């Protein structure tokens, strides 16, 4: 499973941030690792310098072999919570998709 990490101009894409996101993805999606070819992470700050609820957005795009990409979005006031929300949504979506594939 390849990971591609992207941030917008309002979020500094530090090595520490990238390592934290990579570790969370590898840990939380380990059950799906053999099905996922690549995950793209897009972190952005929707309000730039202004703070507010849910202004940090994390989009995760997972590419499964032989399937269309799956895109989920998590939003929060913190980067960590936005990433966690997006991972939870991705896990639920992948569970549904792979469950349907097994049933067919």
C-alpha positions as CSV (number, residue, x, y, z in Angstrom):
1,X,0.0,0.0,0.0
2,X,1.6,3.3,-1.2
3,X,0.8,6.5,0.6
4,X,0.9,10.0,-0.9
5,X,0.7,12.9,1.5
6,X,-0.5,16.4,0.4
7,X,-1.2,19.6,2.2
8,X,-2.5,23.0,1.1
9,X,-0.6,26.2,1.4
10,X,-2.2,26.9,4.9
11,X,-1.0,23.6,6.5
12,X,2.7,22.9,6.9
13,X,3.4,19.3,5.7
14,X,6.1,18.5,8.2
15,X,7.8,15.1,8.5
16,X,6.2,14.7,12.0
17,X,2.7,15.3,10.6
18,X,3.3,13.0,7.7
19,X,4.7,10.3,10.0
20,X,1.7,10.6,12.4
21,X,-0.8,10.2,9.5
22,X,1.2,7.4,7.9
23,X,1.3,5.5,11.3
24,X,-2.4,5.9,11.8
25,X,-3.3,4.7,8.3
26,X,-1.0,1.7,8.5
27,X,-2.4,0.7,11.9
28,X,-6.1,1.4,11.3
29,X,-6.2,0.0,7.8
30,X,-3.9,-3.0,8.3
31,X,-6.8,-5.4,7.6
32,X,-7.3,-3.8,4.2
33,X,-3.6,-3.4,3.2
34,X,-3.6,-6.3,0.7
35,X,-6.7,-4.8,-1.1
36,X,-5.5,-1.2,-1.3
37,X,-2.9,-0.2,-3.9
38,X,-2.6,3.5,-2.9
39,X,-4.0,6.0,-0.5
40,X,-3.8,9.8,-1.1
41,X,-4.1,12.1,1.8
42,X,-5.2,15.7,1.3
43,X,-5.1,18.0,4.4
44,X,-6.4,21.5,4.0
45,X,-7.4,24.4,6.1
46,X,-10.7,25.8,4.7
47,X,-10.6,29.1,6.5
48,X,-6.9,29.9,6.3
49,X,-5.9,32.2,9.2
50,X,-9.4,32.3,10.7
51,X,-10.2,29.5,13.1
52,X,-13.5,27.8,13.5
53,X,-15.2,24.5,14.0
54,X,-14.5,21.9,11.4
55,X,-12.2,24.2,9.3
56,X,-9.5,21.5,8.9
57,X,-10.4,19.0,6.3
58,X,-8.9,15.6,5.6
59,X,-9.7,13.8,2.3
60,X,-8.6,10.2,1.9
61,X,-8.8,8.6,-1.5
62,X,-8.2,4.9,-1.5
63,X,-7.6,3.0,-4.7
64,X,-8.6,-0.7,-4.7
65,X,-7.5,-3.1,-7.3
66,X,-10.0,-3.3,-10.1
67,X,-12.4,-0.8,-8.5
68,X,-13.1,2.9,-8.8
69,X,-11.3,5.1,-6.1
70,X,-13.1,5.6,-2.8
71,X,-13.1,9.2,-1.4
72,X,-14.1,10.1,2.1
73,X,-13.8,13.4,4.0
74,X,-13.3,14.2,7.7
75,X,-13.6,17.7,9.2
76,X,-12.6,19.0,12.6
77,X,-10.9,21.9,14.3
78,X,-7.7,19.9,14.7
79,X,-5.6,18.0,12.1
80,X,-5.5,14.8,14.2
81,X,-9.3,14.7,14.7
82,X,-9.9,15.4,11.0
83,X,-7.6,12.5,10.1
84,X,-9.2,10.2,12.6
85,X,-12.7,11.0,11.3
86,X,-11.7,10.4,7.7
87,X,-10.0,7.1,8.6
88,X,-13.1,5.9,10.5
89,X,-15.3,6.8,7.5
90,X,-12.8,5.0,5.1
91,X,-12.8,1.9,7.3
92,X,-16.6,1.8,7.3
93,X,-16.8,2.3,3.5
94,X,-14.1,-0.3,2.8
95,X,-15.9,-2.8,5.0
96,X,-19.1,-2.3,3.1
97,X,-17.5,-2.5,-0.4
98,X,-15.4,-5.6,0.4
99,X,-18.3,-7.3,2.1
100,X,-20.4,-6.8,-1.0
101,X,-17.6,-8.1,-3.1
102,X,-17.4,-11.3,-1.0
103,X,-21.1,-11.8,-1.3
104,X,-21.0,-11.7,-5.1
